[in-house]
Structures are given as structure tokens and as C-alpha cells.
Amino acid sequence: MRIAVFSAQPYDKVYFEQENAHHQQTLVYFEQRLNRTTATLCQNFDAVCAFVNDELNAEVLTQLKSQGVRYIALRCAGFNNVDLAAAKTLNLPVVRVPAYSPESVAEHTIALIMTLNRKTHRAFNRVRECNFALNGLLGFNLHGKTVGLIGTGQIGLATAKILNGFGCKLLAHDPYENADFIALGGQYCDLATLYQQADIISLHCPLSAESHHLINAEAISQMKQGVMLINTSRGGLVDTHALIQGLKSRKISALGLDVYEQESQLFFHDHSGEIIDDELFERLLSFPNVLITGHQGFFTEDALTQIALTTLNNLDQLERQQTCPNELTQNI
């Protein structure tokens, strides 16, 4: 097959080429994001490999189909950027990588929590300037704190296991209860209870029409004073305007983001020599208690290896007309 790989970075090429030695597909890499303009590059390709910020709406999918594309392969778990109904109508199978490495995102979640709590990023800069004062670096013990997890799928569960080791009390909200979470001593509750009781809230749920702006002004108003909020899932889960107001009112004492609602114009590229024309993002950066990383939660050797392996295996199964357990459109 000829496979067009969009939003391709140098590390994508390394891991896909390593795995492709076992598949012998023709991989063509495009640094550009997939959208209605760049979709014209897909003429005579059998498949498109897309990432989190590529656009796969009805218009783009129709264009891809007309150019001969037969398969859509997502090299990520989330699929909120795909119009699955349109894909089914067009007979375009969509496959994904549902579990490339839950631990990679879970461990990054903990890194954000620990960094914000113990302020190691600020301490690092101080010590480099020979400033050893501790004022402003005060943290708290995670042991005994209540952590609320919204979503207890594979990533949420992996996060819960680590927090359980810290001695945290675990609360969660998820329409589908996970027996493994309960076995850790975790308790399920409604969102209102979670907001009221959690010292730390961490998001691990998919983005959908129902979960869009799940964390809004009303939700934040129900949270404990001084709550820490972490989002390593999808930017659209939170209302950025509401986050800023929550920070200004001191309701949110610390905010860790690995995702951002408008990240498609920013993340995965170097903008250090440019002026960022995003006032909300710049406002977030102005707070000393906000830590933002550029969607790197997945970024480990283990995860990249698994992403390449699963993506190419998914396409092999589709080409051989075998049942692919990672296909999305079959159950719509």
C-alpha cells in the first residue's frame, strides 16, 4: 500500500521506518496537517495515517475517497477529529491505536502533579542562579489527599495505580465502572461529589459532544477552594475562559495542561521566533501556577514503538479483509 502520513515529525519517521521493515509498505511523510487544502496531496494513496490535530470531517473524507483513499488509520487513541458517520457512509474504514502505552500518559500526569506541587521547575531556575531560598516553593504531601479521576479507562486506571502507591484516596466518575479501579480501593461517585471532595482533579476521558467543556464555570464553582486541575486528555474538555477566571479567583491553585483547545495551530512546531497570536494561551502562560507541556504525554520510546506497530498491523488486517479489533466504523 501507499500510505500518506500527515503531521509527520522526525521521530515518527524513525519509529515507522523501523516497524515498516516487517511490512514493506510505501510510506510518504508530510509535515503538514491534513485538512481540505492538503488533502489534495493524497491522490493515488491507498491509506491516510493521521494524528490528533488532523482534520477528518465530512468534506475532507469525501475528498480523500474521491482520490482513491480506501483506509483511514489514526495513530492515536482519540477520534474526536473524525466524522465517523461520514466515514461509514463513504465506506472508509477508520482504525486507531486504543492502547499504545497507558503508562506513558499516566506517568506524565504524575509529572505535572509533582512539578506543580513541589515547584521543581522554579527551584531548578533558582539554583542555577545560586538562589537557594525556599520561600515560594512550599508544597503538600500527596499522601492522604483525595484525587478525583474523570475517566477510568486504561490511562485513568494506570494513573490511579500510581496515585494509590502515593497513598491517595481515589474517587472517580465514569459511566462504565472499572472493577480494577474498585479493587484498588477507589470509589465511584457523581461529578458533583467529586468536585466537592477532590484536592486534585485529573481528566482521562474522551472528547465528545457530551464532554465538550465538561470543565466550565459551573463545574469550577463546585470545586474545593485551591483545587489542582490536570488535563492530559483533550483540550476541548475544558473551557479556557473559565480556567482563567478560576485561576484569578484562586479557586484553582495549580493548573497542569498537556493539551489545549486551540493547540492545532501551536503544538508540535517551534514558534520560539514568532509572536503567538492567541491571547488566551498567552494569558495562561502569565500565571506562575500554570504548567503547560506541548502534548507530550504520549512521547516515550515504548509508546512510539507501539503506535507504529499497531498502526501498520491495523492496515495489514484491513488490506487482507480480516476483522480488525481497532476499527471504529464497524460499530456505528
VENFENWO-V575587 format. One line per field, one symbol per residue. ss: DSSP state (~ for helix, > for strand, _ for the rest). psi: psi as a letter, one per 40 degrees, with the letter a starting at -180 (. if undefined). burial: b if it has 16 or more other C-alpha atoms within 10 Angstrom, else e. A space follows every 50 residues. Layout:
ss = ???
psi = ???
burial = ???
This chain:
ss = _>>>>____~~~~~~~~~~~_____>>>>________~~~~~____>>>> _____>_~~~~~~~~~____>>>>_______>_~~~~~~___>>>_____ _~~~~~~~~~~~~~~~~~_~~~~~~~~~_________________>>>>> ___~~~~~~~~~~~~~__>>>>>_____~~~~~___>>__~~~~~~~__> >>>___________>_~~~~~~____>>>>>___~~~>_~~~~~~~~~__ _>>>>>>_____~~~_____________~~~~~~~____>>>________ ~~~~~~~~~~~~~~~~~~~_______>_~~~_
psi = ihhhhifhiddddddddddededfihhhhhdiihaddedeeehfidihhi adeihfadddddddddeehdihhhfidifeehgddddddefhhhiagdgd gddddddddddddddddefdddddddddefheieheehaihdheihhhhg hfaddddddddddddefihhiihhehihdddddeeihiiidddddddhdh hhhfiihiddehfdhadddddeiihfihhhhfchdedihdddddddddee dhdhhhheiidfededieihfdeihhfgdddddddehefhhhigfedegi dddddddddddddddddddefihheehdede.
burial = eebbbbbbeeebbebbbebbeeeeeebbbeeebbbbeebeebeebbbbbb bbbbbbbbebbbbbbebebbbbbbbbbbbbbbbbebbbebebbbbbbbbb bbbbbbbbbbebbbbbbbbeeebeeeeeeeeeeeeeeeeeebeebbbbbb bbbbbbbbbbbebbeeebbbbbbbeeebeebeeeebebeebebbbbbbbb bbbbbbbbeeebbbbbbebbbbbbbbbbbbbbbbbbbbbbebbbebbeee bbbbbbbbbbeebeeebeeeeeeeeeeeeebeebeeeebbbbeebebbee eebbbbbbbbbbbbbbebeeeeebebbbbeee
